[in-house]
Amino acid sequence: RYAMQAVKQMEPQVKQALQCFPKTAFGGGFYRGGFEPKMNKREATLVLGVSPTANRTKIREAHRKLMILNHPDRG
């Protein structure tokens, strides 16, 4: 009973604290749109988080970072 009252009192403080975090901390930084059956360059750049005019080095760095984050033994 006391716990429920404490949670109600702390709710505004928790909401305010969560607003301080960047959206990417909670998965808000990923592409939410649908995809074509075969990926095109535009979709690939959205997934990697690089600009469509990014050079080869930037694309490779973004790909490597994404693969490391999603690797089952790392991340």
N, C-alpha and C positions, 0 to 999 in steps of 0.2 A: 504494500500500500504506500509506504514511504517512497519507494523507488519510483512509482508512477507519478507522485507529486513532484519529485525531484526532476524527473524527465520533463514534465510540463514547464517547470520553471527555467530549465536550461535550454529549451527548444529555440528561443530567439538567439541566444548566444551561439549555439551550434550552427544555425543557419548563417549567421553573420561570419563565423569562422570559415565555413565552407565557401562563401562567396569570395574570400581572399585568395583561394587557390586558383591557379590557371585552369581553364577548361580542359587542357590537354592532360592534366593530372588524373582526370576521371574518364578518359576515352573520348573527349569532345573534339579531339584534333584529327579524327580520321574521316575519310570520305564516306558520306552517308547515302550517296546516290546509287542508282542501279547501274549495272554494267551490260555492255553488249556481249553477245555470245562469244565473239572473238575480240580480245582486248586491242584497242588502238592506242596510238601514242598519247592522246589526251588522257585516257583513263590511266595509263601507266604513270604519267607524270602526277596525276592526282593521288594515286596509291603511294608513290614514293615521296610525295610532298615536295617536289621540285617544280621549277617553272618549266613551261614547254620549250623555252629557249636555253635551258641549262646545257652546259657542255658535258662531254663524255665523263670527265673526272667527277663532277658533281653527281651525275646519275649513278656512277659506280659506287661512290661513297654512300649515297642514300640507300642503294640496293643492299650493300654490305651491312649497313646499320639495321635495316629492316630484317634481314636474314638472321643476324645475330640475336635480335630481340625475339624472334619467333623460333629460334632453334630449341629443340627439346632439352638439350644438355646445358644450355646457357640461359640467357635472357634474364 
